[in-house]
């Protein structure tokens, strides 16, 4: 597993932290999980921190481990702890209480995905259903209507559904 590169700024100094925590709070029932997850992944990926959410933690080095392996582990632990704090601060208090007891960002994220993510077929069905149920009403502005349609098409594309539409979204 790769560690954060030496040219990347430490997690605690990057702006995505504050931006993400201010904009996104995971609700205790998980009703906004998919939106929260998408925002989290974009923010973490943009700052090369996605690995702390999606890849299993590095193994604890032993006495025979090289200096570089021990340094990589220490860096991983520090960065993972910072990502863990981002996750905890971006949840409502009820979720925070259970997450704070977990040891790594990876464990918290994996648990949240298990608890709240919807099966891809359900997401696809909802997006397609909402797309086809959209009807512009007389007097309604076209731009918001089109933006809503585009949102549903993009959701379908993210889920791997091929959308044959006459315009590119």
OpenMM code with the backbone's topology and positions (N, CA, C; nanometers):
from openmm import Vec3, app, unit

residues = "UNK UNK UNK UNK UNK UNK UNK UNK UNK UNK UNK UNK UNK UNK UNK UNK UNK UNK UNK UNK UNK UNK UNK UNK UNK UNK UNK UNK UNK UNK UNK UNK UNK UNK UNK UNK UNK UNK UNK UNK UNK UNK UNK UNK UNK UNK UNK UNK UNK UNK UNK UNK UNK UNK UNK UNK UNK UNK UNK UNK UNK UNK UNK UNK UNK UNK UNK UNK UNK UNK UNK UNK UNK UNK UNK UNK UNK UNK UNK UNK UNK UNK UNK UNK UNK UNK UNK UNK UNK UNK UNK UNK UNK UNK UNK UNK UNK UNK UNK UNK UNK UNK UNK UNK UNK UNK UNK UNK UNK UNK UNK UNK UNK UNK UNK UNK UNK UNK UNK UNK UNK UNK UNK UNK UNK UNK UNK UNK UNK UNK UNK UNK UNK UNK UNK UNK UNK UNK UNK UNK UNK UNK UNK UNK UNK UNK UNK UNK UNK UNK UNK UNK UNK UNK UNK UNK UNK UNK UNK UNK UNK UNK UNK UNK UNK UNK UNK UNK UNK".split()
positions = [
    Vec3(0.0849, -0.1174, 0.0000),
    Vec3(0.0000, 0.0000, 0.0000),
    Vec3(0.0887, 0.1227, 0.0000),
    Vec3(0.0510, 0.2180, -0.0782),
    Vec3(0.1291, 0.3403, -0.0866),
    Vec3(0.0983, 0.4298, 0.0309),
    Vec3(0.2008, 0.5009, 0.0728),
    Vec3(0.1790, 0.6003, 0.1767),
    Vec3(0.1695, 0.7351, 0.1112),
    Vec3(0.1315, 0.8346, 0.1874),
    Vec3(0.1206, 0.9672, 0.1274),
    Vec3(0.2581, 1.0126, 0.0837),
    Vec3(0.2655, 1.0747, -0.0304),
    Vec3(0.3934, 1.1172, -0.0848),
    Vec3(0.4474, 1.2347, -0.0053),
    Vec3(0.5803, 1.2499, -0.0111),
    Vec3(0.6429, 1.3569, 0.0663),
    Vec3(0.6096, 1.4941, 0.0105),
    Vec3(0.5676, 1.5012, -0.1161),
    Vec3(0.5335, 1.6309, -0.1749),
    Vec3(0.3918, 1.6757, -0.1380),
    Vec3(0.3083, 1.5831, -0.0914),
    Vec3(0.1711, 1.6188, -0.0541),
    Vec3(0.1721, 1.6845, 0.0836),
    Vec3(0.0902, 1.7878, 0.1021),
    Vec3(0.0851, 1.8508, 0.2341),
    Vec3(0.0218, 1.7573, 0.3356),
    Vec3(0.0570, 1.7708, 0.4640),
    Vec3(-0.0058, 1.6857, 0.5644),
    Vec3(-0.1560, 1.7075, 0.5667),
    Vec3(-0.2292, 1.6044, 0.6018),
    Vec3(-0.3744, 1.6086, 0.5989),
    Vec3(-0.4305, 1.7243, 0.6804),
    Vec3(-0.3690, 1.7527, 0.7918),
    Vec3(-0.4241, 1.8544, 0.8809),
    Vec3(-0.4163, 1.9946, 0.8234),
    Vec3(-0.3417, 2.0157, 0.7143),
    Vec3(-0.3293, 2.1501, 0.6585),
    Vec3(-0.4115, 2.1714, 0.5322),
    Vec3(-0.4771, 2.0690, 0.4815),
    Vec3(-0.5494, 2.0845, 0.3558),
    Vec3(-0.6905, 2.1363, 0.3779),
    Vec3(-0.7381, 2.2104, 0.2818),
    Vec3(-0.8660, 2.2786, 0.2967),
    Vec3(-0.9867, 2.1863, 0.2819),
    Vec3(-0.9714, 2.0687, 0.2228),
    Vec3(-1.0884, 1.9836, 0.2026),
    Vec3(-1.1498, 1.9423, 0.3352),
    Vec3(-1.0677, 1.9350, 0.4386),
    Vec3(-1.1199, 1.8987, 0.5704),
    Vec3(-1.2325, 1.9905, 0.6141),
    Vec3(-1.1994, 2.1164, 0.6232),
    Vec3(-1.2959, 2.2160, 0.6713),
    Vec3(-1.4147, 2.2227, 0.5760),
    Vec3(-1.3876, 2.2241, 0.4473),
    Vec3(-1.4934, 2.2339, 0.3481),
    Vec3(-1.5895, 2.1156, 0.3585),
    Vec3(-1.5347, 1.9958, 0.3672),
    Vec3(-1.6199, 1.8770, 0.3739),
    Vec3(-1.7022, 1.8755, 0.5023),
    Vec3(-1.6379, 1.9023, 0.6149),
    Vec3(-1.7091, 1.8974, 0.7431),
    Vec3(-1.8178, 2.0038, 0.7506),
    Vec3(-1.7939, 2.1201, 0.6905),
    Vec3(-1.8938, 2.2261, 0.6941),
    Vec3(-2.0143, 2.1958, 0.6053),
    Vec3(-1.9912, 2.1296, 0.4938),
    Vec3(-2.0983, 2.1060, 0.3977),
    Vec3(-2.1762, 1.9784, 0.4208),
    Vec3(-2.1125, 1.8760, 0.4746),
    Vec3(-2.1746, 1.7443, 0.4778),
    Vec3(-2.1797, 1.6865, 0.6177),
    Vec3(-2.2983, 1.6595, 0.6660),
    Vec3(-2.3174, 1.5891, 0.7918),
    Vec3(-2.3981, 1.4635, 0.7622),
    Vec3(-2.3417, 1.3491, 0.7952),
    Vec3(-2.4131, 1.2238, 0.7758),
    Vec3(-2.5227, 1.2133, 0.8812),
    Vec3(-2.6458, 1.1996, 0.8352),
    Vec3(-2.7597, 1.1909, 0.9265),
    Vec3(-2.7631, 1.0540, 0.9945),
    Vec3(-2.8166, 1.0498, 1.1139),
    Vec3(-2.8123, 0.9268, 1.1936),
    Vec3(-2.8869, 0.8109, 1.1291),
    Vec3(-2.9847, 0.8395, 1.0459),
    Vec3(-3.0563, 0.7310, 0.9788),
    Vec3(-2.9927, 0.6939, 0.8448),
    Vec3(-2.8893, 0.7669, 0.8064),
    Vec3(-2.8182, 0.7362, 0.6825),
    Vec3(-2.8921, 0.7754, 0.5567),
    Vec3(-2.9978, 0.8547, 0.5701),
    Vec3(-3.0789, 0.8886, 0.4528),
    Vec3(-3.0007, 0.9681, 0.3487),
    Vec3(-2.8951, 1.0348, 0.3884),
    Vec3(-2.8154, 1.1116, 0.2923),
    Vec3(-2.6794, 1.0456, 0.2675),
    Vec3(-2.6689, 0.9156, 0.2974),
    Vec3(-2.5396, 0.8484, 0.2868),
    Vec3(-2.4789, 0.8566, 0.1481),
    Vec3(-2.5564, 0.8313, 0.0454),
    Vec3(-2.4987, 0.8289, -0.0890),
    Vec3(-2.4416, 0.9644, -0.1289),
    Vec3(-2.5109, 1.0727, -0.0949),
    Vec3(-2.4575, 1.2063, -0.1240),
    Vec3(-2.3345, 1.2344, -0.0385),
    Vec3(-2.3415, 1.2009, 0.0903),
    Vec3(-2.2291, 1.2203, 0.1817),
    Vec3(-2.1069, 1.1423, 0.1336),
    Vec3(-2.1293, 1.0173, 0.0949),
    Vec3(-2.0209, 0.9303, 0.0491),
    Vec3(-1.9564, 0.9857, -0.0781),
    Vec3(-2.0382, 1.0313, -0.1710),
    Vec3(-1.9834, 1.0866, -0.2951),
    Vec3(-1.8974, 1.2095, -0.2669),
    Vec3(-1.9446, 1.2972, -0.1792),
    Vec3(-1.8677, 1.4168, -0.1433),
    Vec3(-1.7378, 1.3788, -0.0722),
    Vec3(-1.7459, 1.2838, 0.0190),
    Vec3(-1.6276, 1.2389, 0.0926),
    Vec3(-1.5238, 1.1803, -0.0019),
    Vec3(-1.5683, 1.0930, -0.0918),
    Vec3(-1.4748, 1.0300, -0.1860),
    Vec3(-1.4084, 1.1324, -0.2772),
    Vec3(-1.4865, 1.2276, -0.3264),
    Vec3(-1.4283, 1.3319, -0.4115),
    Vec3(-1.3238, 1.4133, -0.3363),
    Vec3(-1.3569, 1.4520, -0.2156),
    Vec3(-1.2643, 1.5322, -0.1360),
    Vec3(-1.1388, 1.4528, -0.1019),
    Vec3(-1.1554, 1.3299, -0.0585),
    Vec3(-1.0405, 1.2477, -0.0196),
    Vec3(-0.9544, 1.2118, -0.1396),
    Vec3(-1.0175, 1.1798, -0.2510),
    Vec3(-0.9425, 1.1442, -0.3708),
    Vec3(-0.8642, 1.2638, -0.4235),
    Vec3(-0.9245, 1.3798, -0.4170),
    Vec3(-0.8569, 1.5005, -0.4638),
    Vec3(-0.7346, 1.5341, -0.3818),
    Vec3(-0.7287, 1.4851, -0.2598),
    Vec3(-0.6136, 1.5119, -0.1740),
    Vec3(-0.5313, 1.3857, -0.1485),
    Vec3(-0.5518, 1.2826, -0.2285),
    Vec3(-0.4761, 1.1577, -0.2184),
    Vec3(-0.4908, 1.0929, -0.0811),
    Vec3(-0.6107, 1.0950, -0.0251),
    Vec3(-0.6367, 1.0352, 0.1065),
    Vec3(-0.7392, 0.9229, 0.0994),
    Vec3(-0.7841, 0.8878, -0.0193),
    Vec3(-0.8875, 0.7852, -0.0338),
    Vec3(-0.8419, 0.6501, 0.0202),
    Vec3(-0.7128, 0.6230, 0.0115),
    Vec3(-0.6596, 0.4944, 0.0583),
    Vec3(-0.6886, 0.4697, 0.2057),
    Vec3(-0.6998, 0.5753, 0.2858),
    Vec3(-0.7241, 0.5585, 0.4287),
    Vec3(-0.8678, 0.5150, 0.4576),
    Vec3(-0.9549, 0.5301, 0.3575),
    Vec3(-1.0939, 0.4870, 0.3719),
    Vec3(-1.1173, 0.3492, 0.3113),
    Vec3(-1.0508, 0.3204, 0.2011),
    Vec3(-1.0868, 0.2036, 0.1221),
    Vec3(-0.9893, 0.0872, 0.1285),
    Vec3(-0.8677, 0.1089, 0.1787),
    Vec3(-0.7689, 0.0006, 0.1846),
    Vec3(-0.7437, -0.0375, 0.3297),
    Vec3(-0.7282, -0.1663, 0.3520),
    Vec3(-0.7033, -0.2155, 0.4882),
    Vec3(-0.5762, -0.1513, 0.5442),
    Vec3(-0.5740, -0.1291, 0.6737),
    Vec3(-0.4573, -0.0652, 0.7361),
    Vec3(-0.3287, -0.1452, 0.7169),
    Vec3(-0.2166, -0.0753, 0.7231),
    Vec3(-0.0864, -0.1414, 0.7157),
    Vec3(-0.0662, -0.2290, 0.8391),
    Vec3(0.0038, -0.3380, 0.8195),
    Vec3(0.0338, -0.4265, 0.9314),
    Vec3(0.1345, -0.3586, 1.0240),
    Vec3(0.1210, -0.3859, 1.1518),
    Vec3(0.2134, -0.3300, 1.2502),
    Vec3(0.3521, -0.3883, 1.2261),
    Vec3(0.4526, -0.3023, 1.2152),
    Vec3(0.5876, -0.3546, 1.1916),
    Vec3(0.6407, -0.4265, 1.3157),
    Vec3(0.7281, -0.5233, 1.2938),
    Vec3(0.7890, -0.5941, 1.4061),
    Vec3(0.9331, -0.5472, 1.4235),
    Vec3(1.0047, -0.6092, 1.5138),
    Vec3(1.1425, -0.5681, 1.5442),
    Vec3(1.2344, -0.5832, 1.4242),
    Vec3(1.2045, -0.6735, 1.3342),
    Vec3(1.2895, -0.6972, 1.2167),
    Vec3(1.2528, -0.6081, 1.0979),
    Vec3(1.1487, -0.5316, 1.1101),
    Vec3(1.1054, -0.4457, 0.9993),
    Vec3(1.2085, -0.3369, 0.9723),
    Vec3(1.2153, -0.2974, 0.8475),
    Vec3(1.3105, -0.1925, 0.8091),
    Vec3(1.2654, -0.0572, 0.8628),
    Vec3(1.3579, 0.0352, 0.8647),
    Vec3(1.3277, 0.1708, 0.9108),
    Vec3(1.2203, 0.2335, 0.8228),
    Vec3(1.2301, 0.2111, 0.6926),
    Vec3(1.1312, 0.2698, 0.6014),
    Vec3(0.9922, 0.2108, 0.6260),
    Vec3(0.9856, 0.0817, 0.6605),
    Vec3(0.8558, 0.0190, 0.6902),
    Vec3(0.7969, 0.0787, 0.8169),
    Vec3(0.8800, 0.1006, 0.9178),
    Vec3(0.8316, 0.1613, 1.0426),
    Vec3(0.7865, 0.3056, 1.0190),
    Vec3(0.8613, 0.3795, 0.9384),
    Vec3(0.8237, 0.5182, 0.9078),
    Vec3(0.6935, 0.5234, 0.8290),
    Vec3(0.6787, 0.4317, 0.7334),
    Vec3(0.5556, 0.4247, 0.6549),
    Vec3(0.4363, 0.3947, 0.7457),
    Vec3(0.4556, 0.3044, 0.8409),
    Vec3(0.3493, 0.2700, 0.9342),
    Vec3(0.3124, 0.3901, 1.0213),
    Vec3(0.4119, 0.4611, 1.0712),
    Vec3(0.3864, 0.5788, 1.1543),
    Vec3(0.3121, 0.6867, 1.0756),
    Vec3(0.3541, 0.7082, 0.9516),
    Vec3(0.2867, 0.8058, 0.8662),
    Vec3(0.1428, 0.7628, 0.8407),
    Vec3(0.1245, 0.6331, 0.8130),
    Vec3(-0.0096, 0.5813, 0.7896),
    Vec3(-0.0979, 0.6040, 0.9118),
    Vec3(-0.0467, 0.5717, 1.0292),
    Vec3(-0.1237, 0.5869, 1.1523),
    Vec3(-0.1646, 0.7329, 1.1740),
    Vec3(-0.0720, 0.8252, 1.1525),
    Vec3(-0.1003, 0.9675, 1.1722),
    Vec3(-0.2053, 1.0172, 1.0725),
    Vec3(-0.1887, 0.9830, 0.9473),
    Vec3(-0.2832, 1.0267, 0.8439),
    Vec3(-0.4198, 0.9607, 0.8632),
    Vec3(-0.4194, 0.8326, 0.8981),
    Vec3(-0.5453, 0.7620, 0.9206),
    Vec3(-0.6213, 0.8226, 1.0382),
    Vec3(-0.5505, 0.8616, 1.1429),
    Vec3(-0.6147, 0.9248, 1.2581),
    Vec3(-0.6796, 1.0572, 1.2183),
    Vec3(-0.6123, 1.1331, 1.1330),
    Vec3(-0.6694, 1.2603, 1.0870),
    Vec3(-0.7944, 1.2363, 1.0022),
    Vec3(-0.7899, 1.1360, 0.9137),
    Vec3(-0.9069, 1.1029, 0.8313),
    Vec3(-1.0198, 1.0520, 0.9211),
    Vec3(-0.9867, 0.9745, 1.0231),
    Vec3(-1.0866, 0.9262, 1.1192),
    Vec3(-1.1585, 1.0447, 1.1838),
    Vec3(-1.0824, 1.1470, 1.2221),
    Vec3(-1.1434, 1.2649, 1.2826),
    Vec3(-1.2373, 1.3351, 1.1860),
    Vec3(-1.1995, 1.3419, 1.0583),
    Vec3(-1.2872, 1.4022, 0.9577),
    Vec3(-1.4184, 1.3253, 0.9517),
    Vec3(-1.4092, 1.1933, 0.9482),
    Vec3(-1.5306, 1.1114, 0.9435),
    Vec3(-1.6188, 1.1367, 1.0656),
    Vec3(-1.5584, 1.1366, 1.1817),
    Vec3(-1.6355, 1.1543, 1.3054),
    Vec3(-1.7008, 1.2926, 1.3103),
    Vec3(-1.6258, 1.3957, 1.2746),
    Vec3(-1.6816, 1.5309, 1.2777),
    Vec3(-1.7891, 1.5523, 1.1712),
    Vec3(-1.7914, 1.4675, 1.0691),
    Vec3(-1.8907, 1.4851, 0.9630),
    Vec3(-2.0153, 1.3993, 0.9846),
    Vec3(-2.0350, 1.3534, 1.1073),
    Vec3(-2.1529, 1.2727, 1.1420),
    Vec3(-2.2343, 1.3434, 1.2485),
    Vec3(-2.3614, 1.3074, 1.2529),
    Vec3(-2.4450, 1.3555, 1.3622),
    Vec3(-2.4019, 1.2855, 1.4914),
    Vec3(-2.4279, 1.3466, 1.6074),
    Vec3(-2.3777, 1.2955, 1.7352),
    Vec3(-2.4079, 1.1484, 1.7643),
    Vec3(-2.5242, 1.0999, 1.7269),
    Vec3(-2.5571, 0.9595, 1.7548),
    Vec3(-2.4602, 0.8649, 1.6849),
    Vec3(-2.4235, 0.8967, 1.5617),
    Vec3(-2.3274, 0.8143, 1.4882),
    Vec3(-2.1863, 0.8345, 1.5420),
    Vec3(-2.1556, 0.9552, 1.5842),
    Vec3(-2.0229, 0.9838, 1.6373),
    Vec3(-1.9901, 0.8942, 1.7559),
    Vec3(-2.0874, 0.8746, 1.8437),
    Vec3(-2.0631, 0.7963, 1.9652),
    Vec3(-2.0167, 0.6542, 1.9338),
    Vec3(-2.0754, 0.5925, 1.8336),
    Vec3(-2.0337, 0.4557, 1.8006),
    Vec3(-1.9037, 0.4548, 1.7202),
    Vec3(-1.8821, 0.5553, 1.6364),
    Vec3(-1.7628, 0.5585, 1.5514),
    Vec3(-1.6364, 0.5919, 1.6289),
    Vec3(-1.6496, 0.6706, 1.7313),
    Vec3(-1.5317, 0.7163, 1.8052),
    Vec3(-1.4564, 0.6003, 1.8702),
    Vec3(-1.5264, 0.4913, 1.8958),
    Vec3(-1.4649, 0.3741, 1.9588),
    Vec3(-1.3839, 0.2903, 1.8602),
    Vec3(-1.4019, 0.3125, 1.7322),
    Vec3(-1.3324, 0.2325, 1.6313),
    Vec3(-1.1904, 0.2836, 1.6119),
    Vec3(-1.1015, 0.1939, 1.5744),
    Vec3(-0.9594, 0.2270, 1.5733),
    Vec3(-0.9111, 0.3011, 1.4493),
    Vec3(-0.9725, 0.2800, 1.3331),
    Vec3(-0.9213, 0.3429, 1.2110),
    Vec3(-1.0343, 0.4004, 1.1255),
    Vec3(-0.9961, 0.4897, 1.0368),
    Vec3(-1.0909, 0.5463, 0.9407),
    Vec3(-1.1486, 0.4354, 0.8525),
    Vec3(-1.0650, 0.3402, 0.8168),
    Vec3(-1.1084, 0.2282, 0.7331),
    Vec3(-1.2222, 0.1501, 0.7988),
    Vec3(-1.2085, 0.1210, 0.9288),
    Vec3(-1.3125, 0.0452, 0.9996),
    Vec3(-1.4426, 0.1246, 1.0079),
    Vec3(-1.4317, 0.2532, 1.0338),
    Vec3(-1.5515, 0.3378, 1.0408),
    Vec3(-1.6201, 0.3409, 0.9057),
    Vec3(-1.5433, 0.3682, 0.8014),
    Vec3(-1.5998, 0.3812, 0.6670),
    Vec3(-1.6632, 0.2492, 0.6224),
    Vec3(-1.5943, 0.1380, 0.6464),
    Vec3(-1.6478, 0.0068, 0.6085),
    Vec3(-1.7800, -0.0203, 0.6793),
    Vec3(-1.7871, 0.0148, 0.8055),
    Vec3(-1.9113, -0.0058, 0.8808),
    Vec3(-2.0247, 0.0806, 0.8247),
    Vec3(-1.9946, 0.2062, 0.7953),
    Vec3(-2.0976, 0.2952, 0.7403),
    Vec3(-2.1480, 0.2450, 0.6056),
    Vec3(-2.0571, 0.1982, 0.5226),
    Vec3(-2.0972, 0.1446, 0.3918),
    Vec3(-2.1890, 0.0245, 0.4117),
    Vec3(-2.1530, -0.0629, 0.5040),
    Vec3(-2.2352, -0.1803, 0.5314),
    Vec3(-2.3733, -0.1408, 0.5828),
    Vec3(-2.3760, -0.0402, 0.6702),
    Vec3(-2.5028, 0.0009, 0.7304),
    Vec3(-2.5941, 0.0745, 0.6330),
    Vec3(-2.5370, 0.1643, 0.5520),
    Vec3(-2.6207, 0.2601, 0.4814),
    Vec3(-2.6209, 0.2542, 0.3292),
    Vec3(-2.5233, 0.1924, 0.2693),
    Vec3(-2.5212, 0.1979, 0.1227),
    Vec3(-2.6335, 0.1122, 0.0653),
    Vec3(-2.6855, 0.1587, -0.0426),
    Vec3(-2.7925, 0.0855, -0.1096),
    Vec3(-2.7312, -0.0019, -0.2182),
    Vec3(-2.7967, -0.1092, -0.2453),
    Vec3(-2.7523, -0.1951, -0.3533),
    Vec3(-2.7575, -0.1156, -0.4843),
    Vec3(-2.6614, -0.1368, -0.5728),
    Vec3(-2.6582, -0.0611, -0.6981),
    Vec3(-2.7885, -0.0672, -0.7776),
    Vec3(-2.8545, -0.1819, -0.7770),
    Vec3(-2.9809, -0.1938, -0.8513),
    Vec3(-3.0879, -0.1001, -0.7948),
    Vec3(-3.0890, -0.0807, -0.6635),
    Vec3(-3.1865, 0.0099, -0.6026),
    Vec3(-3.1575, 0.1537, -0.6436),
    Vec3(-3.0306, 0.1905, -0.6417),
    Vec3(-2.9912, 0.3260, -0.6831),
    Vec3(-3.0294, 0.3480, -0.8289),
    Vec3(-3.0004, 0.2491, -0.9126),
    Vec3(-3.0345, 0.2598, -1.0549),
    Vec3(-3.1847, 0.2739, -1.0740),
    Vec3(-3.2608, 0.1919, -1.0038),
    Vec3(-3.4061, 0.1964, -1.0167),
    Vec3(-3.4602, 0.3331, -0.9763),
    Vec3(-3.4134, 0.3847, -0.8614),
    Vec3(-3.4625, 0.5142, -0.8140),
    Vec3(-3.4276, 0.6258, -0.9117),
    Vec3(-3.3047, 0.6263, -0.9614),
    Vec3(-3.2630, 0.7322, -1.0548),
    Vec3(-3.3430, 0.7245, -1.1841),
    Vec3(-3.3603, 0.6046, -1.2379),
    Vec3(-3.4361, 0.5881, -1.3624),
    Vec3(-3.5826, 0.6257, -1.3408),
    Vec3(-3.6382, 0.5815, -1.2299),
    Vec3(-3.7778, 0.6113, -1.1990),
    Vec3(-3.8004, 0.7617, -1.1856),
    Vec3(-3.7119, 0.8280, -1.1129),
    Vec3(-3.7241, 0.9726, -1.0947),
    Vec3(-3.7036, 1.0467, -1.2261),
    Vec3(-3.6133, 0.9963, -1.3100),
    Vec3(-3.5910, 1.0584, -1.4401),
    Vec3(-3.7176, 1.0531, -1.5242),
    Vec3(-3.7786, 0.9343, -1.5315),
    Vec3(-3.8958, 0.9189, -1.6165),
    Vec3(-4.0215, 0.9819, -1.5568),
    Vec3(-4.0209, 1.0047, -1.4264),
    Vec3(-4.1353, 1.0705, -1.3622),
    Vec3(-4.1303, 1.2231, -1.3735),
    Vec3(-4.0167, 1.2755, -1.4157),
    Vec3(-4.0043, 1.4208, -1.4276),
    Vec3(-4.0928, 1.4725, -1.5410),
    Vec3(-4.1754, 1.5657, -1.5093),
    Vec3(-4.2588, 1.6319, -1.6093),
    Vec3(-4.2498, 1.7810, -1.5844),
    Vec3(-4.2158, 1.8531, -1.6880),
    Vec3(-4.2104, 1.9976, -1.6725),
    Vec3(-4.3527, 2.0507, -1.6743),
    Vec3(-4.3799, 2.1365, -1.5809),
    Vec3(-4.5139, 2.1937, -1.5707),
    Vec3(-4.5171, 2.3279, -1.6414),
    Vec3(-4.6338, 2.3645, -1.6860),
    Vec3(-4.6493, 2.4919, -1.7549),
    Vec3(-4.6063, 2.6057, -1.6623),
    Vec3(-4.5232, 2.6934, -1.7134),
    Vec3(-4.4745, 2.8067, -1.6372),
    Vec3(-4.3468, 2.7773, -1.5594),
    Vec3(-4.3084, 2.6485, -1.5523),
    Vec3(-4.1864, 2.6120, -1.4799),
    Vec3(-4.0652, 2.6466, -1.5660),
    Vec3(-3.9573, 2.6890, -1.5028),
    Vec3(-3.8354, 2.7212, -1.5758),
    Vec3(-3.7711, 2.5933, -1.6266),
    Vec3(-3.7131, 2.6021, -1.7450),
    Vec3(-3.6543, 2.4861, -1.8107),
    Vec3(-3.5206, 2.4466, -1.7466),
    Vec3(-3.4395, 2.5436, -1.7102),
    Vec3(-3.3049, 2.5152, -1.6593),
    Vec3(-3.3057, 2.4241, -1.5366),
    Vec3(-3.3816, 2.4535, -1.4306),
    Vec3(-3.3823, 2.3622, -1.3154),
    Vec3(-3.4327, 2.2224, -1.3508),
    Vec3(-3.5290, 2.2174, -1.4434),
    Vec3(-3.5818, 2.0885, -1.4867),
    Vec3(-3.4723, 2.0072, -1.5567),
    Vec3(-3.3998, 2.0711, -1.6469),
    Vec3(-3.2919, 2.0014, -1.7174),
    Vec3(-3.1807, 1.9594, -1.6222),
    Vec3(-3.1479, 2.0440, -1.5276),
    Vec3(-3.0438, 2.0094, -1.4305),
    Vec3(-3.0823, 1.8863, -1.3492),
    Vec3(-3.2086, 1.8758, -1.3146),
    Vec3(-3.2566, 1.7584, -1.2408),
    Vec3(-3.2459, 1.6335, -1.3284),
    Vec3(-3.2816, 1.6471, -1.4560),
    Vec3(-3.2705, 1.5345, -1.5484),
    Vec3(-3.1240, 1.4907, -1.5623),
    Vec3(-3.0360, 1.5888, -1.5771),
    Vec3(-2.8933, 1.5592, -1.5908),
    Vec3(-2.8413, 1.4898, -1.4654),
    Vec3(-2.8865, 1.5322, -1.3495),
    Vec3(-2.8443, 1.4698, -1.2238),
    Vec3(-2.8792, 1.3214, -1.2227),
    Vec3(-3.0000, 1.2881, -1.2665),
    Vec3(-3.0416, 1.1476, -1.2689),
    Vec3(-2.9619, 1.0680, -1.3728),
    Vec3(-2.9344, 1.1273, -1.4871),
    Vec3(-2.8547, 1.0597, -1.5902),
    Vec3(-2.7126, 1.0352, -1.5383),
    Vec3(-2.6553, 1.1341, -1.4709),
    Vec3(-2.5204, 1.1170, -1.4159),
    Vec3(-2.5172, 1.0072, -1.3095),
    Vec3(-2.6205, 0.9992, -1.2283),
    Vec3(-2.6285, 0.8922, -1.1284),
    Vec3(-2.6301, 0.7571, -1.1981),
    Vec3(-2.7076, 0.7454, -1.3039),
    Vec3(-2.7136, 0.6201, -1.3790),
    Vec3(-2.5784, 0.5868, -1.4411),
    Vec3(-2.5118, 0.6864, -1.4965),
    Vec3(-2.3802, 0.6632, -1.5566),
    Vec3(-2.2794, 0.6188, -1.4514),
    Vec3(-2.2833, 0.6794, -1.3336),
    Vec3(-2.1920, 0.6397, -1.2259),
    Vec3(-2.2161, 0.4955, -1.1834),
    Vec3(-2.3383, 0.4495, -1.2005),
    Vec3(-2.3729, 0.3119, -1.1655),
    Vec3(-2.3452, 0.2148, -1.2798),
    Vec3(-2.2887, 0.2655, -1.3888),
    Vec3(-2.2527, 0.1795, -1.5007),
    Vec3(-2.3642, 0.1544, -1.5996),
    Vec3(-2.4715, 0.2303, -1.5914),
    Vec3(-2.5831, 0.2144, -1.6845),
    Vec3(-2.5527, 0.2961, -1.8092),
    Vec3(-2.5646, 0.2321, -1.9236),
    Vec3(-2.5407, 0.3030, -2.0491),
    Vec3(-2.6646, 0.3853, -2.0826),
    Vec3(-2.6428, 0.5151, -2.0976),
    Vec3(-2.7534, 0.6063, -2.1261),
    Vec3(-2.7384, 0.6594, -2.2675),
    Vec3(-2.8263, 0.6182, -2.3549),
    Vec3(-2.8239, 0.6654, -2.4918),
    Vec3(-2.9136, 0.7866, -2.5061),
    Vec3(-2.8543, 0.9005, -2.4819),
    Vec3(-2.9291, 1.0254, -2.4926),
    Vec3(-2.8638, 1.1097, -2.6010),
    Vec3(-2.9395, 1.1949, -2.6657),
    Vec3(-2.8863, 1.2689, -2.7804),
    Vec3(-2.7909, 1.3829, -2.7428),
    Vec3(-2.7658, 1.4051, -2.6152),
    Vec3(-2.6724, 1.5088, -2.5743),
    Vec3(-2.5773, 1.4493, -2.4714),
    Vec3(-2.4583, 1.5077, -2.4617),
    Vec3(-2.3600, 1.4562, -2.3673),
    Vec3(-2.3743, 1.5295, -2.2354),
    Vec3(-2.3793, 1.4539, -2.1288),
    Vec3(-2.3927, 1.5119, -1.9949),
    Vec3(-2.2565, 1.5168, -1.9304),
] * unit.nanometer
topology = app.Topology()
chain = topology.addChain("A")
for resn in residues:
    res = topology.addResidue(resn, chain)
    for name in ("N", "CA", "C"):
        topology.addAtom(name, app.Element.getBySymbol(name[0]), res)
